[in-house]
C-alpha cells in the first residue's frame, strides 16, 4: 500500500468518526426513541435533554388524559403515562417536589384553621 493511499484512508476514517460524534452529541435524549418497542412510526418522541423539555413532556402527557395515548404508541395508556413520569423524575428528581411540599403546607394550614374555629 502506498503512503498516499494510507493517508487518504486515515483521513476518511477520521472525517467519518468526527461526523458520527457530532450526530451523537447533538441528538436530544428522548423518552421514546425511534427504536423503542412501543413506537410505531420510527421517530423520537418526548425529548428530555433539558429540565424545560422534561416539564413539557409531563404536561404534554397529561393532555392525553388518563385513558388517552398518542396514535404512534402501541402500549396501554397507563404504561405511556408511567413511562414518561418515571423517565422525567429519574432524570430530574426535583420536578414535582415543590408542588407536593406546597400541598402538604396547604393541608396543614387548613387543619390549623379548622382547629382554631373549634
C-alpha positions in Angstrom: 0.0 0.0 0.0 1.3 3.4 -0.9 1.8 6.1 1.7 -0.7 8.4 -0.1 -3.4 5.7 -0.1 -2.8 5.0 3.6 -3.1 8.8 4.4 -6.3 9.0 2.4 -7.8 6.1 4.2 -6.8 7.6 7.6 -8.3 10.9 6.6 -11.6 9.3 5.5 -11.7 7.4 8.8 -11.3 10.4 10.9 -13.7 12.5 9.0 -16.4 9.8 9.3 -15.6 9.4 13.0 -15.9 13.1 13.5 -19.3 13.2 11.7 -20.6 10.3 13.9 -19.6 12.1 17.1 -21.3 15.3 16.0 -24.6 13.5 15.3 -24.5 11.7 18.6 -23.6 14.8 20.6 -26.3 16.9 19.1 -29.0 14.3 19.5 -31.6 15.0 22.1 -32.4 12.4 24.8 -36.0 11.2 24.1 -38.1 9.1 26.4 -39.3 7.1 23.4 -36.6 6.8 20.7 -37.3 5.5 17.3 -36.1 2.0 18.2 -38.4 1.7 21.3 -40.6 -1.3 21.2 -43.8 0.7 21.6 -43.1 3.3 19.0 -44.8 2.5 15.7 -43.7 5.5 13.5 -39.9 5.2 13.8 -39.5 8.7 15.2 -38.1 10.0 18.5 -40.8 11.4 21.0 -40.7 13.4 24.2 -37.1 14.7 24.4 -36.0 15.4 28.0 -32.4 16.7 27.5 -33.2 19.9 29.4 -35.4 20.5 32.5 -37.7 22.6 30.4 -38.3 19.9 27.9 -38.8 17.4 30.8 -41.5 19.6 32.3 -43.1 20.0 28.8 -43.1 16.2 28.4 -45.1 15.8 31.7 -47.5 18.5 30.6 -48.0 17.0 27.1 -48.5 13.5 28.6 -51.2 14.8 30.9 -53.0 16.4 27.9 -53.9 12.9 26.7 -55.7 12.3 30.0 -55.8 9.1 32.0 -57.3 6.9 29.2 -55.6 8.5 26.2 -52.4 7.9 24.3 -50.9 9.0 21.0 -51.5 7.1 17.8 -47.8 6.2 17.5 -47.7 4.4 20.8 -48.7 0.8 20.8 -48.8 0.2 24.6 -51.5 1.0 27.1 -52.4 4.5 28.2 -51.3 3.8 31.8 -47.9 2.4 30.6 -47.5 5.6 28.4 -48.1 7.9 31.4 -46.0 5.8 33.8 -43.0 5.7 31.3 -43.0 9.4 31.0 -43.3 10.1 34.7 -40.5 7.5 35.5 -38.2 9.0 32.9 -38.7 12.6 33.9 -38.5 12.0 37.6 -35.5 9.8 37.1 -33.6 12.4 35.1 -34.8 15.4 37.2 -35.9 14.3 40.7 -36.6 17.9 41.7 -39.5 18.2 39.3 -42.8 17.9 41.2 -41.2 18.0 44.7 -42.1 21.7 45.2 -45.8 21.1 44.3 -46.0 18.2 46.8 -44.5 20.3 49.5 -46.9 23.1 48.8 -49.8 20.7 49.0 -48.7 19.5 52.4 -48.3 23.1 53.7 -51.8 23.9 52.5 -53.2 20.8 54.2 -51.5 21.7 57.5 -52.8 25.3 57.2 -56.4 24.0 56.7 -56.0 21.7 59.7 -54.8 24.5 61.9 -57.6 26.8 60.7 -60.2 24.2 61.5 -58.7 23.7 65.0 -58.8 27.4 65.6 -62.5 27.5 64.7 -63.4 24.9 67.3 
